[in-house]
Amino acid sequence: MPRVIHPRLRFIEPQLASLVDQPPEGKHWIHEVKHDGYRSQLVIENGRARIYTRNGYDWSDRYPGIVRAASSVPCRSAIIDGEAIVQDGTGASDFDALPSAIQSRSNNIILCAFDLLHLDGVDLRQQISSGRVVPPGHKPSRLLSAHAFKNAAPEPVNSSLN
């Protein structure tokens, strides 16, 4: 039987927000919290993780805690779009603290994930956003839950999807 070779996952150029004067009308829009950090994309394959800047630079060495945590996510492969942040004492993102945390390779950097682009061989980008959150066969609390990667393991956060 021939060996099946799966291509290595690659960075996907992110969709960027557009500035508008007013939010869109209608009930089919979702809104997300604006975190003040660095847009990042996490690529997981076979228990190994890499993380990229929004321009596609590999910053895995700058986010060791996120890479370590992502390596234990229960999936064969995934591409997760998010924002790398550092929180202040109240839990809000602290943009000014991020550069020094990166320089010191701090484990205080968190990835707040907001989109699942690929999971276990399936490209999810053509599905509506709500369909990406809970792919068939996965429990959201085990995969991403409310989307925070910090230090050594994903932290589940209250979610209406559980």
Backbone hydrogen bonds, N-H to C=O, Kabsch-Sander energy under -0.5 kcal/mol:
donor,donor_aa,acceptor,acceptor_aa,energy
5,I,3,R,-0.5
6,H,4,V,-0.6
35,H,33,V,-0.8
37,G,35,H,-1.1
38,Y,84,A,-2.2
39,R,37,G,-0.5
40,S,82,G,-2.9
41,Q,52,Y,-2.2
42,L,80,I,-3.2
43,V,50,R,-3.1
44,I,78,A,-3.1
45,E,48,R,-3.0
46,N,76,R,-3.0
48,R,45,E,-1.8
50,R,43,V,-2.4
52,Y,41,Q,-2.7
53,T,57,Y,-2.3
54,R,39,R,-0.8
56,G,53,T,-2.0
59,W,51,I,-2.9
59,W,57,Y,-0.7
62,R,59,W,-1.4
63,Y,59,W,-1.0
63,Y,60,S,-0.6
67,V,63,Y,-2.3
68,R,64,P,-2.4
69,A,65,G,-2.3
69,A,151,N,-0.6
70,A,66,I,-2.9
71,S,67,V,-1.5
72,S,69,A,-1.4
73,V,70,A,-1.6
75,C,73,V,-2.3
78,A,44,I,-2.2
79,I,118,H,-1.8
80,I,42,L,-2.9
81,D,115,D,-2.9
82,G,40,S,-2.9
83,E,112,C,-1.8
84,A,38,Y,-3.3
85,I,83,E,-0.5
85,I,110,I,-3.0
87,Q,108,N,-0.5
88,D,92,A,-3.0
91,G,88,D,-1.7
94,D,86,V,-3.5
95,F,93,S,-0.6
97,A,94,D,-1.0
98,L,94,D,-0.7
98,L,95,F,-0.9
101,A,97,A,-1.7
102,I,98,L,-2.4
103,Q,99,P,-2.4
104,S,100,S,-2.0
105,R,102,I,-1.2
106,S,101,A,-2.9
109,I,106,S,-0.6
110,I,85,I,-3.1
111,L,149,F,-1.6
112,C,83,E,-3.0
112,C,110,I,-0.7
113,A,111,L,-0.9
113,A,147,H,-2.2
114,F,81,D,-2.9
115,D,81,D,-1.6
117,L,79,I,-2.5
117,L,115,D,-0.7
118,H,79,I,-1.3
119,L,122,V,-2.4
120,D,77,S,-3.2
122,V,119,L,-1.9
123,D,121,G,-0.5
124,L,117,L,-2.6
124,L,122,V,-0.7
125,R,117,L,-0.7
127,Q,124,L,-1.7
131,G,128,I,-1.2
132,R,128,I,-0.9
132,R,129,S,-1.1
133,V,129,S,-1.0
134,V,130,S,-0.7
138,H,135,P,-1.7
142,R,139,K,-1.1
143,L,139,K,-2.0
144,L,140,P,-1.4
145,S,140,P,-3.1
147,H,144,L,-2.4
148,A,144,L,-0.6
148,A,155,E,-0.5
149,F,111,L,-1.3
150,K,148,A,-0.5
150,K,153,A,-0.8
151,N,107,N,-0.7
153,A,150,K,-1.5
155,E,148,A,-2.0
162,N,159,S,-1.2
